[in-house]
Amino acid sequence: MRKDLKTKMGDVLRAKREKLDVSQEEVAERAGVDRTYISILERGLKSPTVETLERICDALGTLPERVIEEARRK
C-alpha cells in the first residue's frame, strides 16, 4: 500500500528529529506547539499548516521545502 504525503512527511520529520537526537517535547517547545501535535504529525494523522511547518522546520534546522521534497521522493 502506498503511503500518502502526510504520512511520508511524518516519516521525514521523525527521521530529522531522531538524527538530531532530540525529543518530541524539545521540538514542540522550540516550535511553540504541543508535544502531542508533533506525535500526531509524525504518525501522519494530520498535516500542519504552512506556518506551523515553518516553525517545526526551524526547530529542526531544515526548510519546509526540503521536508516536502523528501516526502515526495519516498
C-alpha positions in Angstrom: 0.0 0.0 0.0 1.3 3.4 -0.9 1.7 5.9 1.8 0.1 9.3 1.4 2.0 12.5 1.5 1.2 13.4 5.1 2.4 10.0 6.3 5.6 10.4 4.3 6.1 13.9 5.7 5.6 12.5 9.2 8.3 9.9 8.4 10.7 12.7 7.2 10.0 14.9 10.3 10.6 11.9 12.6 13.9 11.0 10.9 15.2 14.6 11.1 14.3 14.8 14.7 15.9 11.5 15.5 19.0 12.4 13.6 19.4 15.5 15.8 18.7 13.2 18.8 16.1 15.5 20.3 12.7 14.6 21.8 9.3 15.4 20.5 8.9 17.6 23.6 12.0 19.6 22.7 10.9 20.2 19.1 7.5 21.1 20.3 8.9 23.6 22.8 11.1 25.2 20.1 8.3 25.4 17.6 5.6 26.6 20.1 3.3 23.6 19.7 2.2 20.8 21.9 4.2 17.6 22.1 1.2 15.5 21.2 0.9 17.6 18.0 4.4 16.6 17.0 3.4 12.9 17.6 0.3 13.3 15.5 2.3 14.8 12.6 5.0 12.1 12.8 2.3 9.4 12.7 0.8 11.0 9.6 -2.6 11.6 11.2 -2.7 15.3 10.3 -1.0 17.8 8.1 0.4 21.0 9.5 -0.4 24.5 8.3 2.4 26.2 6.3 3.1 28.4 9.3 3.4 25.5 11.7 5.5 23.5 9.3 7.9 26.5 9.1 8.2 26.7 12.9 8.8 23.0 13.2 11.4 23.0 10.4 13.1 26.0 12.1 13.2 23.9 15.3 14.8 21.0 13.3 17.2 23.2 11.4 15.7 22.5 7.9 13.5 24.1 5.4 9.8 23.2 4.7 10.5 22.7 1.0 13.2 20.1 1.9 10.8 18.2 4.0 8.1 18.2 1.3 10.6 17.3 -1.4 12.0 14.4 0.6 8.4 13.2 1.3 7.5 13.3 -2.3 10.6 11.2 -3.2 9.6 8.4 -0.7 
